[in-house]
Amino acid sequence: MLVHRSGTARRPRTAAAGIVLSSLSALALLLTLPGTATATAAGTAGTSGTSGTADGKPERGSAHMGMGVVQHDGRGGLPRDTRVTQTEGVDVSSHQGNVNWSSLWTSGVKWAYVKATEGNYYKNPYFGQQYNGSYNVGMIRGAYHFATPNDSSGANQANYFVDNGGGWSRDGRTLPGTLDIEWNPYGAHCYGKTQSGMVAWIRDFLTTYKARTGRDAVIYTATSWWKDCTGNYGGFGSANPLWIARYNTTVGELPAGWGVQTMWQYTSTGPTVGDHNKFNGALDRVQALAYG
């Protein structure tokens, strides 16, 4: 503590020194208390799935299907009735936590996709409850991978996916893995890649996935993203089923190469679980995709 040098009376030096020593002692004690540094760090960093980072971006690992749809494409009404039978499904990730699968089954949901992995650094901690829970109530289920093409190669991420829940078996209840390729929630929308570079990355992932599992992966995307980031490439439609993201009354324009969607994520505000989807066909068509 500085001694005042104005016209006011000075404190005795011994008293001032005592105050300084007392302050220093308190500071030293605070710095050595167990957990103080950890608590401070925790106060400035978000928790995955619940908050963001200092720059306003979500925590790495918290991405999920369709998190950029409303921001980039908006939200319209619910789907219109069609003559084609549609089979209801949901998609889930860690932000849903433990899912009430019995309630969903009773409501008419017959299939589900569960986030298994992201990039080459994240595994869904709720994967077991979600993947096995949906199966145990009778649903046909599959796993999906949220791609981050700026982190590693397509082959690297396909292998990471297969090794951590994204495989396939011919049991009639397991759908082929899905590549979730959409807006980057952590940075540049197209992950810093050129359109041709993005196409090459996607091909690398799909080729590796098929080599590992024997199945062609499903591609989940939005038409606007696909146009921006791949140049509306049309070369995957003959082999890879399309899962389109659009929250409106119709599916709208599809990406080049696909004449029809296999699945449609039509809302993020459904009951029990927000993300609801329609499979373009009756339940036997879902089963056919599972069997391969």
C-alpha positions, -999 to 999 in steps of 0.1 A, spaced: 0 0 0 13 34 -9 16 61 18 -4 92 9 19 122 3 -8 148 3 -17 170 32 -35 143 50 -20 126 80 2 96 72 -4 62 87 24 47 108 49 27 87 44 -4 108 6 -3 102 11 2 64 36 -27 62 12 -49 81 -16 -42 57 7 -50 27 19 -83 43 -17 -92 51 -29 -86 15 0 -106 1 -7 -135 24 -43 -135 14 -34 -135 -23 -9 -163 -18 -35 -184 1 -61 -178 -27 -36 -189 -54 -28 -221 -35 -63 -232 -27 -71 -265 -44 -92 -262 -75 -89 -224 -78 -72 -224 -112 -95 -252 -125 -126 -233 -114 -113 -201 -131 -107 -220 -163 -141 -237 -162 -157 -203 -159 -143 -191 -192 -147 -223 -212 -180 -238 -224 -191 -273 -218 -197 -295 -249 -233 -294 -260 -244 -267 -235 -225 -235 -243 -201 -220 -267 -165 -208 -268 -152 -173 -262 -156 -164 -299 -193 -174 -299 -188 -207 -317 -202 -239 -303 -180 -264 -285 -161 -289 -307 -181 -321 -307 -215 -305 -302 -225 -304 -339 -255 -323 -350 -277 -329 -381 -294 -297 -393 -279 -272 -369 -274 -247 -397 -307 -253 -416 -328 -226 -400 -300 -200 -401 -292 -205 -438 -325 -218 -453 -351 -207 -429 -382 -225 -416 -416 -230 -433 -446 -251 -426 -449 -288 -420 -450 -313 -449 -481 -317 -470 -499 -350 -473 -488 -371 -502 -500 -403 -519 -467 -420 -512 -465 -437 -478 -439 -421 -456 -423 -437 -425 -415 -416 -395 -380 -415 -381 -358 -394 -358 -321 -384 -356 -304 -379 -322 -270 -369 -308 -255 -361 -274 -276 -329 -270 -307 -352 -265 -290 -372 -238 -309 -403 -228 -338 -407 -251 -373 -420 -242 -374 -446 -270 -406 -462 -258 -425 -429 -261 -412 -424 -296 -421 -460 -307 -456 -455 -293 -459 -422 -313 -452 -440 -346 -415 -436 -350 -401 -467 -367 -364 -458 -375 -336 -437 -360 -301 -425 -368 -277 -418 -340 -246 -396 -341 -216 -418 -335 -186 -395 -343 -174 -361 -354 -142 -354 -372 -115 -377 -359 -117 -364 -323 -152 -370 -309 -174 -399 -299 -210 -394 -287 -210 -404 -250 -247 -413 -252 -242 -435 -283 -248 -468 -264 -281 -457 -249 -293 -442 -281 -282 -468 -306 -291 -499 -285 -322 -483 -270 -338 -476 -304 -330 -512 -315 -344 -527 -283 -379 -511 -287 -381 -524 -323 -367 -496 -344 -344 -500 -374 -315 -478 -367 -282 -466 -381 -253 -443 -372 -241 -410 -386 -208 -391 -388 -206 -353 -386 -178 -345 -411 -152 -318 -405 -132 -319 -438 -107 -293 -426 -94 -317 -398 -83 -348 -417 -88 -368 -448 -121 -384 -458 -105 -419 -454 -93 -410 -419 -127 -399 -408 -145 -429 -425 -122 -453 -406 -127 -434 -373 -165 -436 -379 -165 -474 -386 -142 -481 -357 -165 -462 -333 -201 -474 -340 -205 -466 -377 -203 -501 -391 -230 -522 -407 -243 -558 -404 -269 -576 -425 -294 -582 -397 -323 -563 -412 -323 -538 -384 -291 -518 -392 -291 -490 -417 -260 -481 -437 -239 -453 -421 -246 -417 -430 -222 -389 -439 -235 -357 -425 -219 -330 -447 -233 -295 -441 -224 -260 -429 -193 -258 -406 -206 -246 -372 -170 -238 -361 -158 -217 -390 -159 -212 -428 -191 -228 -442 -171 -249 -467 -143 -258 -443 -118 -238 -464 -120 -262 -493 -126 -255 -530 -156 -271 -546 -134 -297 -564 -115 -303 -531 -148 -309 -513 -159 -334 -539 -126 -352 -536 -129 -353 -498 -165 -367 -499 -154 -394 -525 -125 -404 -502 -149 -409 -473 -175 -428 -493 -149 -451 -510 -133 -459 -477 -166 -465 -460 -177 -490 -487 -144 -508 -486 -148 -512 -448 -185 -522 -447 -196 -533 -482 -223 -506 -482 -227 -473 -499 -231 -446 -473 -261 -423 -472 -254 -386 -478 -272 -361 -456 -270 -325 -468 -289 -294 -478 -293 -283 -514 -280 -248 -508 -249 -260 -490 -243 -286 -517 -245 -260 -545 -221 -236 -526 -195 -261 -515 -195 -288 -542 -206 -267 -572 -237 -289 -573 -217 -320 -582 -240 -348 -595 -218 -378 -594 -229 -395 -562 -266 -399 -569 -264 -433 -587 -249 -451 -556 -255 -431 -524 -290 -425 -510 -299 -389 -504 -311 -376 -470 -322 -340 -476 -325 -313 -450 -353 -288 -455 -378 -275 -430 -407 -267 -452 -439 -280 -468 -420 -298 -496 -385 -311 -501 -379 -284 -528 -351 -286 -552 -327 -316 -547 -290 -315 -553 -278 -326 -588 -276 -363 -594 -307 -372 -573 -341 -374 -588 -357 -383 -555 -348 -383 -518 -346 -414 -497 -351 -395 -464 -362 -360 -456 -354 -341 -423 -384 -318 -422 -384 -303 -388 -362 -297 -357 -392 -290 -334 -410 -324 -331 -423 -338 -299 -400 -358 -276 -371 -355 -300 -370 -323 -321 -354 -337 -353 -380 -357 -373 -377 -373 -407 -398 -390 -433 -385 -421 -451 -398 -420 -487 -418 -452 -486 -434 -478 -463 -416 -497 -436 -407 -525 -459 -386 -500 -479 -367 -490 -447 -361 -527 -441 -349 -531 -477 -323 -504 -472 -312 -521 -440 -308 -554 -457 -289 -539 -486 
